[in-house]
Amino acid sequence: MNNKIKILLVGLAVVCAASLVIAFQLNTVNKALRNEFSVKEQEFVSERQSLSNQLNNLQIAKKKLESELSELRGKFDVAVKERDDVKSKFDLVTKERASAVDRLQELIKENKSLTEEVAKLKETGGVSYTVSTTASQDDAYWAKLVKDKAALEIEVQNLKSQLSDAQLKGENAMEEGRKLDLQFKTINQARMDLERKLIYNEKLAESLSEDLVREKRDKKAIADQLESIRQENFELKSRLMALGDKKTSLEGKLVDLQQEREILSKRLAELDQILQERVDQIIQVKDDLKAARTEAKEASTKDARVVQLQPIVVKAAEPQVASPAGKPGAGQILAINEENNFVIIDMGEQDGVKVGQTFNVYRNTEKIASLEVIQIRKEISAADIKSVTPGSKLKIGDLVS
């Protein structure tokens, strides 16, 4: 019984220790997973915030570039329109200049023809004066001719002045056209740069959007992993609670077993005390029995001496009835404990009895039971009843051999 209780206590202690170790390991793993998730979540939040800021900055820059590009496109359209206007003006001035040059050439030709005609008239003027009778008409003609010549010269001067102005306007228009071409090229280059920058920003924004989408997917994966870890943690907690309940139950059983052990220990102590008292009583009875046997032997001897001629000696035969039936070294049962299934015999350490030794019980030379010694004293022993013949029952005084 004591060994079983010790084994059970050791088993309970091992189960409790294993439960504590498992609980500690689960707690450690749970803390490590929570810390790792917190770090990853902080890193993800920081990176997402950084990407969001970069995306916002790029969107702002994109809007600014689009505004600048729109403004440059407006300026470009205005410059193109101005260039077209200047080109139209230049073409108009060129046409006017060509027309003026043609008119000037015609006037020069007319002036030259008039000059030649005047010269011819002067050469023929002396003859005409001598033979002509209409001198006044010739004067009027020459006056008109001189007047026309002067008018033509004035017109030529005006045309030359207009031609000079047209040339100046043409040069100014060409200079303005060159400036507009340069401005157009500058605006076009700036527009191309802005378009390239806008394309780059759009690609960068698309890349950041993809990174943000990937981060969202990673966050979802981390959230799923966290949910799995939480589920596993919940299962481990459930197992831990079950182990705790089992531990509590085992602790309750342990308390019950300890109480039962204490009760059994007390009962065993009481039984030991009772057994010791019974043994003492048996020893006393045995001593009394030996004294009675001695007195009986002395009395029988005296009776034999006094009545030597009597054919039957009854008193001398009485002790033979209680003696073993022809079994050398035999003893007898002194006490029987049916409740705990053991007997006390009148053979002990001085008779060579050892723990574990087996004896047979006889009644009228018939074997009725078998015994196994469990405790020994100097003159008596306690033996468990191993078997009893069906229909038989042990009695005090049965022979043991």
Secondary structure, 3 states (H helix, E strand, C coil): CHHHHHHHHHHHHHHHHHHHHHHHHHHHHHHHHHHHHHHHHHHHHHHHHHHHHHHHHHHHHHHHHHHHHHHHHHHHHHHHHHHHHHHHHHHHHHHHHHHHHHHHHHHHHHHHHHHHHHHHHHHCHHHHHHHCCCHHHHHHHHHHHHHHHHHHHHHHHHHHHHHHHHHHHHHHHHHHHHHHHHHHHHHHHHHHHHHHHHHHHHHHHHHHHHHHHHHHHHHHHHHHHHHHHHHHHHHHHHHHHHHHHHHHHHHHHHHHHHHHHHHHHHHHHHHHHHHHHHHHHHHHHHHHHHHHHHHHHHHHHHHHHHCCCCCCCHHHHHHHHHCCCCCCCCEEEEEEECCCCEEEECCCHHHCCCCCCEEEEEECCEEEEEEEEEEECCCCEEEEEEEECCCCCCCCCCEEC
